[in-house]
Amino acid sequence: MKPFRKKDNVMAFLTKEQITILLDSLATRQNPDIIKVVKLCLSTGARWNEAAQLKGSQLSKYKVTFTKTKSGKNRSVPISKELYDEIYQPTSGALFSPCYNSFWNLLKTMDFDLPSGQASHVLRHSFASHFMMNGGNILVLKEILGHSDITMTMRYAHFSPDHLSKALTKNPLFSL
């Protein structure tokens, strides 16, 4: 007997305009760590807890190493000099104070129409979607996100600007 196929969850992502609105709203918050964690998620595809629980010992010049990941594998992702300078602290301990509740409360007030259960995860989806829309490689994305199986990463393939268009030039009749 075949198992029932679970319906794929809707994956929302933020547009560039929505990201700008979000960052502008976060800039006025009392806890300056919220915007740092959000920028880290948007720049690296990190899950909220991976970014929010980052320690100084996981940060090296222009690179973040995420540990205690969902897959159990460490992964390193490059970051910009600007982000590095913004989040760097001379400590091996925690870089950020807890700020998820403040982020969630702000997100509720925004008119982003997110699917249920995708509050902070929308940042990860936004990273992956924009990565592919900007011509990123699906195999590189798999490594950045730390997916153990390419099928998880393939959910983002349709965002590639040349998704399926290579069928025109990569088929055997094209060169005849």
C-alpha positions in Angstrom: 0.0 0.0 0.0 1.4 3.4 -1.0 1.7 6.0 1.8 -0.3 9.2 1.3 1.9 12.0 0.0 2.0 14.9 2.4 1.0 18.2 0.9 4.1 20.4 0.4 4.1 23.4 2.8 3.9 26.8 1.2 7.2 28.5 1.4 7.1 32.2 1.8 10.0 34.6 1.3 10.4 38.3 1.7 10.8 40.6 -1.3 13.6 43.2 -1.3 11.0 45.8 -0.5 9.7 43.8 2.5 13.3 43.2 3.7 14.0 46.9 3.6 10.7 47.6 5.6 11.7 44.9 8.1 15.2 46.2 8.6 14.0 49.8 8.9 11.4 48.7 11.6 14.1 46.7 13.4 16.5 49.7 13.5 14.1 51.5 15.9 13.9 48.5 18.4 15.4 48.8 21.9 17.4 45.6 21.6 20.0 46.2 18.9 20.7 42.4 18.7 17.5 41.7 16.8 18.6 43.4 13.7 22.0 41.7 13.9 20.4 38.2 14.1 18.0 39.0 11.3 20.9 40.3 9.1 22.9 37.1 9.9 19.9 34.9 8.9 19.4 36.8 5.7 23.1 36.8 4.8 23.8 33.1 5.6 20.5 31.2 5.5 20.9 30.3 9.1 18.0 29.1 11.2 17.0 31.6 13.9 18.6 29.6 16.8 21.8 29.0 14.8 22.2 32.7 14.5 20.8 33.9 17.8 22.9 31.5 19.8 26.1 32.3 18.0 29.2 32.6 20.1 32.3 34.7 19.5 34.3 31.5 19.1 32.2 30.6 16.0 33.1 33.8 14.3 36.3 34.3 12.4 37.3 37.0 10.0 34.4 37.2 7.5 33.1 33.7 8.2 30.6 32.2 10.6 30.7 28.5 11.6 27.4 27.2 12.7 27.5 24.3 15.2 24.7 22.4 16.9 22.8 22.4 13.6 19.6 20.4 12.8 21.7 18.0 10.7 24.4 17.7 13.4 27.0 18.9 11.0 29.0 22.0 11.4 29.0 24.4 8.4 30.9 27.6 7.7 29.5 30.4 5.6 31.3 33.6 4.5 29.9 36.9 5.6 30.6 40.5 4.4 33.2 42.7 6.2 30.3 45.0 7.1 28.3 42.3 8.8 31.4 41.0 10.5 32.2 44.4 11.9 28.6 44.8 13.1 28.4 41.5 15.0 32.1 41.1 16.1 32.7 41.2 19.9 36.0 40.3 21.6 34.4 37.3 23.4 34.2 33.6 23.0 30.8 33.6 24.7 27.3 34.5 23.4 27.2 37.4 20.9 23.5 38.2 21.3 20.9 38.6 24.0 17.6 36.7 23.6 15.5 38.5 21.1 13.1 36.1 19.4 10.0 37.2 21.2 10.6 40.9 20.2 11.2 39.8 16.6 8.0 37.7 16.5 5.9 40.5 18.0 7.2 42.9 15.4 6.6 40.5 12.6 3.0 40.0 13.7 2.4 43.7 13.2 3.7 43.7 9.6 1.5 43.0 6.6 3.7 40.2 5.1 1.0 37.5 4.9 3.2 34.7 6.1 2.0 31.1 6.3 1.4 29.8 9.8 4.6 28.6 11.5 7.0 30.5 9.3 7.9 33.5 11.4 11.6 33.4 11.6 12.0 30.7 9.1 10.9 33.1 6.4 14.4 34.6 6.7 16.0 31.3 5.7 13.6 30.9 2.8 14.3 34.5 1.8 18.0 33.9 1.7 17.6 30.7 -0.4 15.1 32.2 -2.8 17.2 35.3 -3.4 20.3 33.2 -3.7 18.8 31.3 -6.6 17.1 34.3 -8.2 20.5 36.0 -8.3 22.0 33.0 -10.2 23.4 31.0 -7.3 24.3 27.3 -7.8 21.9 24.8 -6.3 24.8 22.6 -5.0 26.4 25.5 -3.3 23.0 26.4 -1.7 22.7 22.8 -0.4 26.1 23.2 1.4 25.3 26.7 2.7 21.9 25.5 4.1 23.4 22.3 5.5 20.9 20.1 3.8 21.8 16.4 3.9 19.8 15.6 0.8 19.6 17.7 -2.4 15.8 17.1 -2.6 15.3 19.5 0.2 17.3 22.2 -1.6 15.5 21.5 -4.9 12.5 23.4 -3.5 14.4 26.5 -4.5 15.5 25.5 -8.0 12.5 27.2 -9.7 13.8 30.6 -8.5 16.8 30.3 -10.8 16.5 32.7 -13.7 17.5 30.0 -16.1 15.5 27.2 -14.5 14.4 24.9 -17.3 15.6 27.2 -20.0 18.8 25.1 -20.4 16.6 22.5 -21.9 16.8 24.6 -25.1 20.5 24.5 -25.4 21.5 21.3 -23.5 19.4 18.8 -25.5 21.1 16.6 -28.1 19.3 18.2 -31.0 20.6 21.7 -30.3 24.1 21.1 -31.6 23.0 19.2 -34.8 
